[in-house]
């Protein structure tokens, strides 16, 4: 290509055309600014904005960090893509494409806008990377940001693929989803772009990255809209258009790729698209099978339900009942596949799938007599049996299944086939008979009709189909309206059992359940006789029916009840089944109990201790003295020495007994009250904590449930009932439960609960739950009784309040109830210092009512045991209105109080304590209280730190220094606990200027200890958060305050740079940069730090840097001994440690006094890196950092501060000669250009050297 043609092509470039435009008409494209405004902004301003946005993006997604070197480093400031080679631009385009793909999910966020602004400004991506930028913004086509973004493009080219957006650009409007759908339907190139963008995003992010959802949702929405609105509309009009076929042909490869994808979200989206597509188009049979086969390749246990659903929907939409072999075998390999199919049948109809599934199963079972094993160790026979037994079929599927059975019915496989068909016959007898009848009627061939009848007769053979005398079959007689036939049927079954005939267990259980529920007592009696032969009383359903019969208060059922009792007595393991009979309340129940005891005696069984006690108590009991007997029985149970065999079984079975009687609420109330009284007596009489705790839990649970059973009828009785009265009213007479009776139960319970001077953890937890429930039900009178009984001292109640309700924002109601109780106390209470401190914590509550109640206590009901807090209390009383109005005022008040004491000190007024003693008093009030456990102490200390948050006094940190040091000694796992994390955070927040400068605080040492902690472990998140908080607290003023101690400043700088180097957290690195960039440095800080790295073996030897300069000649040739000596020196230099300090120098806003003193060391550093004979990883980056730092320094220095003798052009030229990095070369050229500008005398010499180099 001629030079003229090259120039013409250059002029044709859009970027070049913009540069050639006159300045008046020139407008710079911008996302954030108006074009004219953007033209006035310099490159550095946009760069700072872009890097700020990029750093914020790195905090959101660490995947952005790899793009920093190419797109957001300092070298990008001088990068000109228009002069780069094709290879460089291709690499840059690939990087920009990947960055924009990763940026797309965050496009609506401000950091993304800042980063995008820099790419538009510097790399002209709106010219060179139109498709990539469109790929980034298209998912937001209905958002205003999309409208703003497309203003940057030029759509006037007729050959552009995006000129269809020109109208939206001019109108300033968004693009609707319908427009996108129509475009996809008509422009296959655009369809290909949408699909390809999704696959590129999956490749960039990885299979299951959460950020993929934005892109995949756009892909799903667009494709579904295209199918449902654009293509289906044309389908309805029946236009003969090849667009639909072309669409299918173009989209099919992406559809198949999505079905096989490892990305679950991408696969789910493809499933939805396929379901919509299959609803619109009917595929050919071979294509259907191919799609299903490809579908099966992507099956996984993570998406079993989705896999089943898409296959079922596809088969239903395509009216297809066949499942390919590969797809079927894949399903068979999935775990719990039958359970998943069963769950799916409850939600949707999957008839075609079930037909295809059963057909394949039946074919494999009959084809493979060896029952081929599959991966989950189940064979096809087990799968087909589970399918038939588990899944419920409708009439259409049943017809298909029975037809399959009939087709496969022959002389070779009859036995197993009949066993499978019998399952269907048992589950669906009516449908089975109807299908057989219809098959027979529709059959014209006599042979076929005979085969169907043979199949039916073999399937239906069984005990239940036997004829009963000359009447109908046994199965029909069991449900016959005539009771005599039902009795005869039961007798026939019993005869069969005695004769040991083979009768299915499921059939027998069904018969017993149906006939025990019979309304005729004779039928039920016969069923009980059958049950006695079968020994099935352990069956839950049967047992429940028997218990319900026992509770019937009807004399007609007396004989049946006696039979049940006799049956229970025969079973030595049935003790838990008759426990509810031990508390008779009617004459019939008393007779049943006596009958039970006689049956046990008649069977000569050894009675249990509980039955012995029952027999002894109820001996000669009549209905008249039943009340006294029940009360005495409850007393006997709790006082008997054999707790293990008498009391414990009753307590453990309470839930089961109540379940058996819950269908009849009066009985349920009866047994609830019995158990409550039994539990109360157990708590009173027992010393064993196990029984007390179990009884407490039972009583509390039952009292909560009984609250729902209180009758709305007003209780006319005024006298307070006792336990005997409760038994008489609600156990024997079964009257409705009244509120008075309910309150009495609570009072009896509260009086019984142990009053422990040192409450156990169980008792405290119980009281907490009890108070919480009573508060929720507004049982105020019961609550107050509980407080009176359980808390002998109100200080204990205040401490309980602090432990369980203080720091919980959802416990305002409990706090309010307790405080109202304290306010209602008639006498003045002497509160401890700890109680007063807890009250002050409550004054910080965001709930106004809480603050108001506490102030009432301060005003009227409070008397201190000591006078330590007198000034504090008086201050609170004088600022009542302010505290009620503002929840933060108590913090301000404490800070002002401490400040006032401070001023009084200066005026030498005599007071009882200094400005720190109030804080100390607060602290020791918590720490020296022996009644507090360690967790509660920490909780109260956290609350105290909340109160002191407005105080800027060194003693706060000093008081908590030991606590912080102890926490720092703990493992990362312990530090990550929420309460420890909060405690550390609140202590660190009191690191400030005053704390740092005070000698006693040792604050600086603690800061270094925090920064030195290891962060090697990936889970050291708590330590990283602690470091970030500490660095945020360290202000420039604090750094300046250390100026008198230079070593401390160097220690801090060294630790920050070391942490910078160690950190893998972008957030921590950013905080370190931000913190250091605010400090005012002296050149001496950098020189000292560099010296420790560059001269580790000779730090005290202060040699003149100028003497170590090497001439250009020395750089090119060196003697063997010089190389050897250089190697011995350079091998000890850790170049990696220099990187943070050099990167910090890139900050233009960094304040450095005597910055000109850094120039000579930087040249020396560059020289040493060039002389390093052993290659090291950071060599190129060190060259870039040194040259950029020198360029920044020379840019910021005044002319009188620039020494031409220090500017070492030879070093810069040698760096250019040795490097292969384009960015380094550009920086060297700019540095030489700056040198020529600053030192005109040396300009000619520098130019000559530069020409020689070229």
N, C-alpha and C positions, 0 to 999 in steps of 0.2 A: 504494500500500500504506500503511495507517495506521501510526502510530507504535507502537500496541499490537502490531500484527502483526509489525512489525520486531523488537520486543523479544522476542516469542515465538519467532521464527525464530532469534534470537541465542541464546536459552536452549536451543534444540534442537541447536545446534552442539556437537559432541563436545568440542571444546577448551574452550568456555565451561562446559559441564557439569563438566569436570574442575576448572576454576578455582573453581567454586562449591562443590565438595565440601569438607567440613570437613577441617582439617589432619590430624586423627588418621587418617582413612580415606584421605586423598589419597595416591596412589602415582604417581610419575612413570615413564612408559615409558622404558626404557633398554636398549641392546644390550649394553653392557659391564658394567653394574652391576645389582645387585639393585634393584628398584623403590624400596624404602624407603631404601636407601643413596643412590640417585640423587636422591631428594628433598632430601637434606641438602647436595648439592653446589651451589655458587653458579655463576652464569652464566660468570664470568671463568675459573673452573677448567676448565669444559667447553670454553670457547672456546680456551683455550691448548692443550688436548688436541687439539681439532679442527684448529686451524691447524698444529700439529705434524704431524699425520697428513697434512694437505693438502700441506704442503711436501715430505714424503717421497713422496707420490704424484706431485708435479710432477717429482721427480727420475727417477721411473720412466717418466712419460709427460708430455711438455711440453703435451699437449692439455688438461690440467687447468687450465693457467694462466688461461684466459679466464674461469673461474668464480670467481676470487678476489674481484673487486670486488663481486659480488652476494652471494655465499654466505659468504665467509671474511674479508672486510675488517672493520676496526674498526666500521664503521657497522652491520654486521649485529648487533652487540651490543644495539643499541637499536631494531632494526626489529621492529615488531609487525604481522604479516600480517593479524590479525583486524580491524584498523581501516583497512586499505588499500582502495582502490577496486578494482572488478572488473578494470579494465585492468591495474593493477599486479600483482594476484594471478595473472592469466592469464599475464603475462610471467614472473612468478616460477615458476609451475608448469612452464612450458616450459623454463626454465633448470634446474630441479630434475630434470625428466625427462631432459634431455640429460646432466646430470651423473651421474645414477644409471645410465644406459645405459653411459657411459664407465667408471663405477666397477665394473660387473658383473664384468669379467675379473679384477679385483684383489680381489674380495670376501673371499677367504680370507686376505689379508694384513693385518697389524696396522695399517698406515696407513689402510686402508679402514675398519676398525672405528672408529678415532678420528674420522675425518671423518664417518662415518655417525652417530656418537653426537652430534656437534654439530648435524647436520641434524634429528635426532629431538628434541633438546632445544630448539632455537631455532625451527625452522620446522614442527615437529609433522608431519613427512612421513608418520608412521604413521596420521594422521587425514586429512590433506588429499591425500596422494599415494599412496594404497594401491596402485593398479595399477602406478604407476611403481616403487615399492619392491619389489613382487612381481616385476616384470620383472627387477629387479636380482638377486634372491636365488634365483629359481626354478631356474637351472642347477645349483644346489648342493643340490637337494632331498634328496639322500641323505647330506648332511653334517650334523654336529652344529650347525654355525653356522646352518643353516637352521632347525633346531628352536629355537635361541635367538632368532632373528629374529622368528618368527611369534608369540612370546609377547607382542610389543608390540602386536599387532592386537586389535581387538574384532570377533569373529565372531558376536555374538549377534543381529545384524540378519538376519531371515529373507530379506530381499530382497538381501542381499549376494551377489555372485558368488563369494565365497571362503568361504562358511559351511561348505563341505565339508571345510575344513581344521581345523574346530573340534575334531574328535576327536583329531587329531594334536597340536593345541596343548595340549589337556588332558592327554593321555598323555605328552607330551614326547618324541614319537618322530619319526623322519624319514619321508619319503614315498618308497616304492619306485618304481622305474621302471615296474612293471606297473600300479600305481595311476594313475600319470600317463597311461599309454597308454590305460587303460580310460576315464579322464576325457575324453581327446581324442576317443575313439570315440563317446562318448555326449553330450558337451557341445560342440556346434559353436561356441559362444561362446568356450570355452576354446581350442579348436583355432585359431580366428581370432586369439586373443590371442597364442598361441605363434608363429604365422606372422608376424603383424604386428610382433611384437617383433624378430624377425630382420631384417626389412626396415628397421625403424627403426635398428637397430644398424649395418647396412651403410651407411645414409645418414649416420649420425653419424661413424663411423670412416673412411669412405672405402672404396674397392673392395678393397684388398689389405692392410689393416692386420693385423699379427700378432695383435692382441688380439681380433680377430673370431672366432678359432678356438674360444674357450671357448663363445661364444653359438651358433655354427654347429654345434658338436659336440652341444650340448644339443638343438638343433632337430632334428638328424639322428637322434640316439638316440631321442628321443621319437616322432617320426613313424614311424621304422622299427619301433619296438616296437608302436606302434598298429596298423600294417599287418600285422605278422607274428603278433602274439599275440592282439589283440582282434578285428580284422576277419577274419583267416584262420580263426580258431576258429569264428566264426559262419558262415563260408562252408562249412566242412566239415559243420556240422550242417544246412546247407541250409534255414535259417530264412527265411521270407519276410518280411524286414524291410527297411524303406526306409532304415535308418541308413547302410548302405553307399553307397547312391546319394546320399544327402544329404552324406555325407563327401566323396565324389568331387566333387560340385557345389561344395561349400564350399572344398575344397582346390585345385581345378583352377586358379583365377586365380593363386594363389601359386606353384603348380608351373610355370606358364608364365612367370611373372615371374622365377623362379629360373633357368630355362633360358636366359633372355636377359640375365641379370645380367652386369655387368662384373667382379664379384668372383669370382675363380677358386675360392676355397674354398666360397663359397655355391653356385656352379654345380656343383662336384664333389658337394656334399652333395645337391643336387637330383637329380643323375644317380643317386646311390645310392637315393634315395627312389623315383624313377621305376622303377628296375630291380626293386625289391621290389613296387611297386604293380602293375607289369605282370605279375609272377609270380602275383598273387592274382586280379586282375580281367582279363577279356577285353573290350577296347574294340571299339566298332563300327569298321568299316573307315574311314569318313570321319574319325573321331576319331583313329585311328592315324595317318593321313596328316597331320592337323592338328598332332599332337604332334611328328611327325618334321620338319614344316616349321618349326615354332617352334624346335625343337632346332637346326636348321641356321642360324637367325639368330644364335645365340650361338656358333657355331663359331669357333675361333681357332687360330692356329699354336702357341700355348702349350699347348694341350690336344688335340693331334691324336690321341694314343693314347686318351685318355679319350673323345673324340668318337666315334671308331670303336667303342670298347668298348660305350658306352651304346646306340648304334644297333643293334649286333649283339645285345646282350642283349635289347633291346626286341623285335627281330624274332624272336628265338628263343622268348622267352616268349609272344609273341602268335601264334606259328606263321604268320608273315607273311613272304612272300618278295619283296615289292614295295617299292622305294625311291622316294619322290616325286621329281619332276623337280628341285625347288629343292634338296632335300637332296643329290641326286646331283651337281648342278653345284657346290655348295659344296665337296664332297669333291674334285672335280676341280681346284679352284683351290688346294688345299693343296699345299705343297711336299713332295716325297718321299712322296706318299701311298701309292704301291705298296710302298715299303720298310716303311712303318708297318703296312700290311695284312699283309705277309709276317711281320713280327715278331709280330704279334698271333696269326697262325695257329699259331705255335710254342707259344703259351701256352694258348689256348682254342679251342673249336670255334665257328666263325662261318659255318656252312653257309648259313643263310638270307640273311645279308648278302652273301656271295660270289655267291649265285644272283641276288639283286636287282642287285648291282653289275655282274655280267657282262651280265645282260639289258639294263640301261640302256646300257652301253657298246656292245653289239652293235647296239642300235636306233639309237643316235646315229651310229655308224660307217656303217651301211648307209643311213641317212636323209640324211646330209649328205655328198655326194660331194666337196665342197670341203674337207672336214676342218677344221671350224670351230676357230679358235685360242682358247685359254683363257689365263688370266692368267699362268700359269707357263711359257708359250711351248711347251707340249707339246700335241699334238692328240690327239683321241680314238683315232686309229689307234695312236699310240705307246703310249697308256695300255693299250689292250686287248692289244697285243703283249707289253708288260711284264708284264701280269697273267698271261697264259698262260705266259710263259717263266719267271717268277720264283716264282709261288705254287704250292705243292703241293696238289693237290686229292684228296679222297677219292672213293670210288666213287659216292656219292650226288650230289656236285657234278658229277662227270664225266658222269653220266647226264643231269643237267639241262642241262649245256653242250652235249652232243652233240645232245640234243633241240632246243635252240635253233638249232643249226646246221642241222639237218634241216628245221625249220619255215621258216627263212629261205632255204633253198636253192631258187633258181630261175634262170632263164636270164639275168636282168639283172645279178646280182651274183656269179656263180659264181666268178670268178677270185680276188677278194680273200677271199671266204668260204672257198674251198678252201685258200688259203695260211694262214689262221688255223686251220682244222681240221687242217692238216698238223702244226702245232706240237703239238697234243694227241696226234696219232697217233704222232709221234716220241717224246714223253715217256712215253706210256702205251699202247704198242702192244697189249698183251694186253687191257687194259680197253676200249680203243677197239674191238677186234675183237669182244669179248663184247657190248658195247652194240649194235653194228651187227647182230650175229646176233640178239639178243633183239628189237630193233626189227623186224627182218625177219620173225621168227617170229610176233610179236604183231600184225602188220599183216594185215588181211583184204582190203584193196583191192589189186588187182594193179598199178594205176597208182602207188599210193603205194609199194608194194614195189619197183617198178622204179626210182622216184626215189631211194629209199634206197640201192639197189645202185649206181646211177650216182654218187651222192655218195661212197659208199665207194670205188669204183674210182678216181675222180678224186683222192681224198685220198691213197690208198695208192700212186699211181704215183710211182716214183723208182728210182734206180740200185740201191739195196739190195734192192728187191723183184723184181729181174729173176731169172728162172729160170736155174739153173746146169745146162746140158745138159738131161738128162731127169730131173734130180733136183729137190730142193727149191730154194727161193729162195736168193739169195746171203746174205741176213741169217741164214738158218737154218744154212747150211753153215759160216759163220764160227764157229759154236759147236757144230758137230757132234762127237760123240764120236770119230769116225774122223779121225785126223790128216791123212790124204791129202785128205779133203774140205776141211779147213781150209786146207791148202796150196793147193789148186786155187782156193779162194775168194780167197786173198791174191793169187795169180797173176792172177786175173780183174780184181781191183781195179788191180793194177799195169799191166795192159794198158789199162785204162780211163784211167789217169793218162797213159800214154804217148800214147794216142789223144786226149788233151785233152778227155775227156768231163767234163760238169758233175757233179761229186760233192761233196756237202756236206763242208766242212772238219771240222765237229763229228763227223760219222760216221767220217771217216778217223782222227781222233785217238782216238776210242773203240776203233776196230779195232786200232790200233797198241798202245794201252795193254793191251788184253785179250790180244793175241797175243804181245807181248813178254814177258808173264808166263806164257806157255805152258810146260808141262813138257817138251815135245818140242823137241829142239835143231833139227830140220829146220824145224819151224814158225817158230821164233824166227829162224832164218837167213833164211827167206823174208820175215818181217816186217822184218828189217834191210834187205833189198833194197828193199822198199816204202818204208821210211824214207829210204833213199838217194835215191829218186826224188822224195820229197816235201820234203826238206830241212827237217825239223821237229826237228832236234836241239836247237834253242833252247827247245823246250817243256820246262818244268820237270819235269813228271811223267814224260815220256819219258826225259829225261836221267837222272833218279833211277833209273829201271829199268835203264838201260844200265850205270850205275855199280855197281849191285848185282850185275849179271851179271859184271862185271869182277872182283869180289871173290870169286867162287865158286872154291873150291879143289878142283876136280873136273876130271880130265883129259877127261871126256866133253864138257865145255863149252869146250874149248880152241879149237875151230874158230869157235865163236860169238864168243869173246873176241877172236880175231884179226880177225874181220869188224868188230867194234865199233871196234877200234883203227884199222883201215883207214878206217872211216867218220869217225872223229875227225880223222885226218890230212888228210882232204879239206877240212875246215873250217878256214880260216886264223884264225878268231876263237875257236877252241875250246881255247885254251891252258889256261884255268882249269879245264877239264873233265878234264884228265889229270894234274894236278899230283900226285895221290896215287900215280901210277904211278912217280914219280921215286925212290921209296924201296922198291925190291923186297926182299922178305925170303924168297921161295921161288923155286924154279927156274921155275915157271910165270909168276910176276910178272916175273922177270928176262927171260924170253923175250918177254913182252908189251912190256917197255920197249925191248928191242932191235928188236922188230917195229915199234914206234911210230917209233923213230929211222930205220929203213930206209924206212918208208912216207913220212916227210917227205922223205927224200933222193930217193925214187923220184918223188914228186910235184913235185920240183925247186922246192920252196918254200924260202924263205930262213928258216933256223932262227933262233929267238930266242936271245939270249945265254944264257938259262937252259938251253935244249936243247943248245947247244954245250958248255956246261960239263958237263952231264950225260953227253953222249957222250964227252967227254974223260976224265971220271972213271971211267965204267963200261966203258971199252974193255977188252976181254979179261978182264972180271970173271967169276969162276965162283962157284958156291955156296959153295966152300970159303973164299974170301977176301972174302966179302960183308961181314963185320963190319968189317974194316979199310977197305973201300971206302966204306961208309956213314959211318963216322967221318971219313974224309978228305973226303967230299963235304960234310958239315956244316961242316968247317973251311974248305973252298974257298968255300962260299956266303958266309960272313961276312967272308972276307979279300979277296974279289974287288973290284976297283975299281968295277965297274959295278953299284953298289948299286941304282940306279933300276930296272934291268931284271932283276936276279937276286934280290936279297934282298927288296926291297919287294913284288913280286907274291906271293912266298911268305908273307910276314907278313900281308898284307892279305887273303889268301884262306884263312887258317887256319880261320875259322869255317865256311866253306862246305865245306872238305875234311872236317872233323870231322862235319858234318851228313851227308855222303854215306856215312860209314862207321859211323854211330852204331847201326845196327841189329845190328851184329856187334861186341860189346863188346871182344874181344881186339884187333880192328883199331883200335877207338877208342882203347884204351889205348896201342897201338903209336904211332899218330900223335900222341897227346898228349905222350908221352915224347919223340918226335922234335922236336916243336915247342918243348918245354921246353928241351931241349939246344941247339936252334938259337937260341932266345932268349937263353940264358945266354952262348953264344959271341958273339952279337951285342953284348950288354952289355959283354963283355970287350974285344972288338976294335974297336968303333966309337967314334968321337968325336962323331958327329952326335947331338945331343940328341933329334931326332925319332925316330931308329931306337931309341935307348936307351929312351925313354919308351914307345914302342909295344911293344917287346919285354918291358919290365917288366910292362906291363898284361897281355899275353898269357900270360906265364909265371905270374903270380899267379892269373889266372882259371883256368888249367888245373890248377894245384896245388890250388885249392879244389875243383874238380870231381873231381879224382883221389882226393881223400880219401874219396869215397863208393865207390871201386872197390878199396879195400884188402881183400885176402883175409883171412878170419878164421883161416885155417890159420897156425899158428905157424911163423915162419921159423927153420929149423934152422941156417942158415949164420951164423957168428959174425963173419966178416970183412966189413969195410965196403966195399961195391962202389964202383967209379969209373964214369965215363961209359961206357967201353967195355963194362964188365960189364953195365951197365943195358941197353945196346943188345942185347947177346947174349941176356940173360935175357928181356926183355919186348918187344923189337922183332922179333928173328929167331925166337927159340924161343917167344915169346908165352906165357910162363909167367905165372901170376897175380901181381898186384902185391902185394908184401909191405910191412910197415910199415918194415922196414930200408931197402928201396929208396926208399920214399916219403920217409923222413927224409933220405936221401942227396941226393935231388933238391932238397930245401929247403936243405941245406947248400951245395950247389953254387951255388944261386941267391943265397943270402945272401953268400957269398964274392965273387960277381960284382957285386952291387949297388954303385954308386959310393960311396966314402967321401969326401963333400965336406965340406971345412972350413966352407964357407958354404952349407948345404943350400938347394937351390931349393925353391920352393913345391910343385912336383910331387913332389919326393922326400919332403918332409915330409908331404904329404897321403897319399902312398903308404904311408909308414911308419905313419901313424896308422891307415889302413884295414887294413894288414897286422897290426899289433899287436891291433887290435880283433878280427879274425877268429881269430887264433891264441889269443887269450884265450878266445873263445867255444868253441873246440875243445879247450881245455886242453892246448895244445902247449907246455908249459913249457920243455922242453929247447931247442926251436927258438927260442923267445922269448929265452931267455938268450943263445943264440948270436948272435941279431940285435942284442941290446944290446951285446954285446962288440965286434961288428964295426962297428956304426954310430956308437957314442958313445965316442969316445976318452977323453973326460972325463965322469965321472959328473955333474958340474955341468950338462953339456949335456943329459943324460938328465932331470935334475930340471927344467930349463927346458922341455924338450919335454913333460914331464908337465904343467907349468903351462899351456902354450899350448893343449894339445888335450884335456885331461881334468879340469882343475881345477874349472871352474865347471859341470860337467855332472853332474847327480844320477844319471844312468843309466850312468855310467862307473866305478862303484865297483870293478868287477872288474878293469879295466885299472889303476886306481890301486893296487889291492892287489898285483897281479902285479909292477908296477915297484918298489913299496916292499919286497916280499919279496926281490927281486933285490938291492936296495941293502943290505938287512939281511944277506944272505948273503956280502957281501964280507968277505974275511978280514982285510984290512988296514984301518987307520983312514984315513978319507978327509978331505982338507982341503976343506971346503965353503966357498963364497963367502957373503957376506952375503945375496945374493939367494936362494941355495938355502935358507939358514936361514929367511929370511922366507917362502918358499914352503912349507917344512915347517910353519911356524906356522899358515899358512892351512889346511893339512890337519888340524891339531889341532882345527879348528873343524868338521870333517866330522861329519855325523850318523851315520856308520857307525863303530861302535866299533872294529872291526878295523883300520881305517885309522889311527885315533888311536893304537892300541896299537903298530902297526908304526913310526909316526913317533917315538914315545917310545923305542923300542928303538934307533933311529938316534941319537937325542939321548944316550942312555945309554952306548952302546958304540962306535959307528962314526963319531963326529963330532969333527972338529977344525977350528977356525975359522982362516981365513987372517988375520983381524984380531981384535982384542979388543974391537971395538965392541959386540958383543952379549953380552959375558960375563955381565953381571948378568941380562939377559933369559933366557939359556940356563940359568943356575943356578936361576932362579925356576921355570922349566919342570920341571927335574929334581926339584926339591923338592916339586912338587905333581903328581906322576905319577898317583897314585890318583884325585885329584879330576878331572883332565883325562880319564882313561879313563871315569869314571863319567858326567860331564856334558859335552856338546859345547859348552855355552856358557861353561864355566869359563875357557877361555883368554881370552875377552873380559873377564871379571871380573878375571882375573889381571893383564892389561895395565893395566886401569884402576887397580887397586890399586898396581901398580908405579909408575905415574905419580904417584899420590897420595902414595906413600911418598917419592918424590924431592922432591915439593913440601914435605913436612914437614921433610925433611932440610935443604932450603934455608932454611927459617925458623929452624932451629936452628944455621944457619951451619956445617954440617959440610962438610968439603972433599970434593967429589965431582967426577968428571970432566965431568959435564954437568948442565944445569939440567932443569927439569921438562918443557920443550918439546923438548929436543934428541933425546930418544928418538923422538918422533913425527917430528921433522925427519929423523933418521937413517933411519927406515922409508921416508920419502918419497923422499929422494935416492937410496936404494938402488935404487929403481925408476927414477926419472927420469933419473939420470945413467949408466945402463947402456946402452952403445952397441949391445949385442947384441939389444936388444929393439926391435921395431917399435912404431909408435904404438898400434895396436890392442891388442897384448899389454900395453903399459904401462897403458893404460886398464883392461884386464881385471884386472890385478894391483892397481891402485889401488882398484878396486871391492872386491876381496877385502880389502884393507887397511882400507877404511872399514867393512866388516862386522866386522872384528876390533875396531875402535875405537868401536863403537856404544855401549858403556857408558861411554866416557870423556867427561867434560864439561869440556873444556879448550879455550880460545880458539884455541890454536895449530893445532888440527885444521882449523878453517875457514880460518885464515890460510894454511896450507900449500896448500889447494885453491882459494883465492880466484881465483888466475890461471886455473886450469883452468875454473872456473865462468864467469869473465868471457869467456874465449875461446869457450865453448859458447854463451853468450848472444849473441854476435856472429853466430852461424850462422843459417841459414834454418830455417824451421819444418820443412821436409822433413828436414833433417839432424838436428834435435832429436828428431824422431819415431822415429829409428832406435832399436832396442831398447837397444843398449849405451850410447848417449848418454843415453837416458831414465833408465836405471838409475843411471848415474854422477851425473847431476844430482840425482836423488832422494836418493841417499846423502849427497851434499854438503850439501844443504839440511837434512837431518835433524840436522846439527851446528850449526844456528843455534839458539842458546840465550841465556840471560841473561848468562852469563860472556862469551860471544863478543861480544854487543852492547855491553857496557860497556867492553870493552877498546879502547883507542885505535887499536892497530895493525891490528885486524881489518878495519876499514872495512865492517863487517857491515851497518850501516844503509844505506849507499850502495848496496850490492848488493841489499838488500830493495827499495829504491825503484826500482832498475833493472829488477827482475823485474816489479814492479807496473805499471811504465810501458810494458811491451811491448804491441805492438798485438795485438788479438784480433778485428780486423775480419773476417779470413778465416774462413770456416765450418770450415776444417780445422785451426784453431789449437788443437787439442785438447791437444797437449803443453804449450803455454804455459799453458792454463787449468789443467791438472793441476799444473803447477809453481807457479802462483799459489795454488792451493788448499793445497798442501803448505806453502808459505811462510807463509800466514796461519794455518794450524794450529799452526805452530811458534811463532808470536808470541803470548806469554802476557801476561796482565795485568801480571805483575811486570816484564816487559820494557818495557811501555808506561810504567809508573810510573818505571822507571829513567831514562827520558828527561825526567823532570819538570824537571831542572836546565837542560835545553835546550828551551825552549818552542817554538822554531821547528821543531825536528825533530818534535815531536809534531804540530804543525799540518801539516807536510809529509806525515806519515804519514796523518793524518785526511783531508787533501785528496786524496791518491792513492787511499785506500780509497773515498771518496765518488765520485771520478771513475770508478774501476773499476766500482763499483756501477752507475753511470749507463750505462757503456759495455757492460756485460756482457749477453749474451743467453743465458747459461747459468744455469739455475735453481740448479744445484748451487753454482756460484761465488758467486752472489748470496746464497744461504743461508749459506755459509761467512763471507762478509763481515759479514753481519748478526750471526751468532753470535760472531765474533771481536770486533767492536766492542761488542756488548752486554755483554761481560765486562770491558771497560775501566772505570776510574773516571775520569770526565770532570770538568772544571770548566766552569762556565758560560762562562768566557772562551774555551774552545775553540770552542764554537758561535758566540759573538759574533764572534770573529775570522774564522771561516769565512764566516758570513753577510755580514759587512761586505765581504769580497772580492767578493761577488756583487752585493749591493745597491748598493754604492758603488764600482764598478770604476774610475771616473775620479778618485775623490777619496778613496782609502783612508786617507790620512794626516790628513784633516780630521775630527777627533773632535768631532762636534756632539752636542748634547744631544738624545736621542730624544724627550724630553717636549716640546721646542719644535716638533717636527714633527707633533704630534698635530693631527688635523683635527676640527673640530666637526661635528656632524650637518648643520649648515647648509652648511658648506663641501663636504660630500660631495654635497649635493643640488644646489647651484648653484655655479658657479665662473665667474670672468671669463675672457675669451678669452686674455689674456696668461698667466694661471695655467695654463690648459690647455696652452698652447704650451710653457711651461717644464716642465710635468709630462711631456709627451710626449717632450721632448728628454732627460729623465732616464730615463724608463721604457724607452725603446727600447733602452737598453744592458743592461737586467737580463735575465739568462738564468734564467728561472724554473725551467726543467727541472733545473738544477743544485742547486736547493734541496730537491728531492723526497727524496733519500736521507737527508739530515739530519733532515728533518721526520718521515719514516717511522720513523727510529730512535727518536725521542722517544715513539713509541707503545708502546714496550716498557716495561711497568710495573716490570721488574726492573733497568732501567738506573740506574746509580749516577752522580749528578751533584751535585757540590758547588756550593753557592750557586745552586740551580736557580731560586730566585725572581727572579734577575737576567734570566732568559730571558723573563719575562712581557711586559715592556714591548716588547722587540724583536719578539715574536710579534704583538702588536697592531699594531705599526708595519708589519710584513710584510703583515698582512691588509689594513691601510689602503692600502698601496702597490698591492697587487693590485687593490683596488677602484677606485683612482684611475687604473689603467692604461686609457687610452682605447682603445688597440688591443687587440682581442681576441686572446688567446693560447690555445693548445691545452690547457694544464694549469690554466687559471684555476679551474674548478670543483674540481678535485682539490686545488689549493693552499688553497682555502677550507676544504675538508674537513679537510685535514691541520692547518692552523693552529688551527681550532676544536677539533679532537680533542686536539692537543698542549696547548692552553690548559686544556682540561677535565682532562686527566691531571695537569698541573702543579698546578692548584688542588686536585685530589683528594689529592695527595701532600704538599702544603705544610701546615705547622702553622699554627694560627690567628695566631700572632704574626708569621709571615713574610708574611702577606697584607696588602697595602696597598690600601685601597679607592680611593685616588686613581688607581692605575694601571689598575684595572678599567674598560675603556672600553666601556660598554654601547651607546653610539651606533654604534660600529664594528660590533658584533655585530648590532644592529638593521638597520643599512644592508646588511649581508651577507644577512640574511634577506629584505630587500625586493628585492634585486637578483637573488637566485638563483632558479632554476627547479628545483633539485635537491631531492628530498625528503629525502635523507640529510643534506645540508648544513643544511636547515631544522631537522631533528631535533637535530643537534649544537648548533646555535645556541640552540635552546630549552633543551637540557640545560645549556649553559654559562651562560645567563641564570639558570636555576634554581639552579645552583651558586653564582652570584654573589649571588643573593638569600639563599641559605643562609649564606654566609660574611659578608655585609655586611648585617645586618638593618636598619640605618639607611637604607640605600639601597634596601631591598626594595620600599617603596611606589612610589618613583620608577620602578624597573625594571618593576613590574607595570603602572603607568600607561602607560609607553612600549610595553609589550607589547600592552596592550589597544588602544592607538592604532594599532599596526601591524595587529592583527587587524581 
